[in-house]
Every structure is written in C-alpha cells, then in structure tokens.
C-alpha cells in the first residue's frame, strides 16, 4: 500500500494579478524569534494558478493548495475564496 501525501494549504490575500491564469498571493505567518522569543510577522509571496483571472481582485482572501509544478515558480493553485 502507498501512503497518501497530504497537500499543504495556506490562507492569504491576493496582492497582484500577474498575468492570465496567475495571481500573486501574500501569506503572513507568526514565528518566534530565536533569541528574543518574541512573535514576529513573516510574509511570503506565492505565484498561484487560477482558472478565472477575471473573478479575482486585489485584496480578496483566498485559500491556496500545493500541487505539482505548473511552471518554474508556480506550484500552488486557488482552492476557494474565503470570506
């Protein structure tokens, strides 16, 4: 039997509509500083594949899910729009 691989998901905000079928999503997480033990906000941008580029606007909150590599930088796709 083969083990199922769980796909990781993240929630972020659309910051840019890059090109056809691609949006840029910013994901913010909280990490603890190694020395000072204080919570620090860390943000990272992901290029995300989407089927309808016209339905997404900047500032929308979306859930993204990992997938096989679509291009050199894209290996995520939009799973759903979160309210």
The 8 nearest C-alpha neighbors of each residue, nearest first, counted from 0:
[[1, 2, 3, 4, 5, 6, 67, 66],
 [2, 0, 3, 4, 5, 6, 67, 66],
 [1, 3, 4, 0, 5, 6, 7, 66],
 [4, 2, 5, 1, 0, 6, 7, 66],
 [3, 5, 2, 6, 1, 7, 66, 65],
 [4, 6, 3, 7, 2, 65, 8, 64],
 [7, 5, 65, 4, 8, 64, 66, 3],
 [6, 8, 65, 64, 5, 9, 63, 66],
 [9, 7, 64, 63, 65, 6, 62, 10],
 [8, 10, 63, 62, 11, 64, 7, 26],
 [11, 9, 62, 61, 63, 26, 8, 60],
 [12, 10, 26, 25, 61, 60, 24, 62],
 [11, 13, 60, 24, 25, 59, 58, 14],
 [14, 12, 24, 57, 58, 59, 23, 15],
 [15, 13, 57, 24, 23, 12, 58, 25],
 [16, 14, 23, 17, 13, 22, 57, 24],
 [15, 17, 22, 18, 23, 21, 14, 57],
 [16, 18, 22, 21, 15, 23, 19, 20],
 [19, 17, 21, 16, 20, 22, 52, 15],
 [18, 20, 21, 52, 17, 16, 22, 51],
 [19, 21, 49, 52, 50, 48, 18, 51],
 [22, 20, 48, 18, 19, 17, 47, 49],
 [21, 23, 16, 17, 47, 15, 46, 24],
 [22, 24, 46, 15, 45, 14, 13, 47],
 [25, 23, 13, 45, 12, 44, 14, 11],
 [24, 26, 44, 11, 12, 43, 14, 13],
 [27, 25, 11, 43, 42, 44, 10, 24],
 [28, 26, 42, 41, 40, 43, 25, 11],
 [27, 29, 41, 40, 42, 30, 26, 39],
 [28, 30, 40, 39, 38, 41, 31, 27],
 [31, 29, 39, 38, 32, 40, 28, 41],
 [32, 30, 38, 37, 36, 39, 33, 29],
 [31, 33, 36, 37, 35, 34, 38, 30],
 [34, 32, 36, 35, 31, 37, 30, 38],
 [33, 35, 32, 36, 37, 31, 38, 39],
 [34, 36, 37, 32, 33, 31, 38, 39],
 [37, 35, 32, 31, 34, 33, 38, 30],
 [36, 38, 32, 31, 35, 39, 30, 33],
 [39, 37, 31, 30, 29, 32, 36, 40],
 [38, 40, 30, 29, 31, 41, 37, 32],
 [41, 39, 29, 28, 30, 27, 42, 38],
 [42, 40, 28, 27, 29, 39, 43, 30],
 [43, 41, 27, 26, 28, 25, 40, 44],
 [42, 44, 26, 25, 27, 45, 41, 24],
 [45, 43, 25, 24, 26, 23, 46, 42],
 [46, 44, 24, 23, 47, 25, 43, 75],
 [45, 47, 23, 73, 22, 24, 72, 21],
 [46, 48, 75, 76, 22, 21, 73, 45],
 [47, 49, 76, 21, 20, 75, 77, 22],
 [50, 48, 20, 77, 51, 21, 76, 52],
 [49, 51, 20, 52, 48, 21, 77, 19],
 [52, 50, 53, 54, 49, 20, 55, 19],
 [51, 53, 20, 54, 55, 19, 50, 49],
 [52, 54, 51, 55, 56, 19, 20, 50],
 [53, 55, 52, 51, 56, 50, 49, 80],
 [56, 54, 53, 52, 57, 59, 51, 13],
 [57, 55, 59, 58, 54, 13, 16, 53],
 [56, 58, 13, 14, 59, 15, 55, 16],
 [57, 59, 13, 12, 14, 56, 60, 15],
 [60, 58, 13, 12, 57, 56, 61, 55],
 [59, 61, 12, 81, 11, 80, 58, 13],
 [62, 60, 80, 81, 11, 10, 79, 12],
 [61, 63, 10, 79, 78, 9, 77, 80],
 [64, 62, 77, 78, 9, 76, 8, 10],
 [63, 65, 8, 75, 76, 7, 78, 77],
 [66, 64, 75, 6, 7, 74, 76, 8],
 [67, 65, 74, 75, 68, 64, 76, 6],
 [66, 68, 74, 69, 65, 75, 73, 70],
 [69, 67, 74, 70, 73, 66, 71, 72],
 [70, 68, 73, 74, 67, 71, 72, 48],
 [69, 71, 73, 72, 68, 74, 67, 48],
 [70, 72, 73, 69, 68, 74, 46, 67],
 [71, 73, 70, 74, 46, 68, 69, 45],
 [74, 72, 70, 46, 69, 75, 47, 68],
 [73, 75, 68, 66, 69, 67, 65, 72],
 [76, 74, 65, 47, 66, 64, 73, 48],
 [77, 75, 48, 47, 63, 64, 49, 78],
 [78, 76, 63, 49, 79, 62, 48, 64],
 [77, 79, 63, 62, 64, 76, 80, 61],
 [80, 78, 62, 77, 61, 81, 63, 60],
 [79, 81, 61, 60, 62, 82, 78, 59],
 [82, 80, 61, 60, 79, 62, 59, 10],
 [81, 80, 60, 61, 59, 79, 62, 10]]
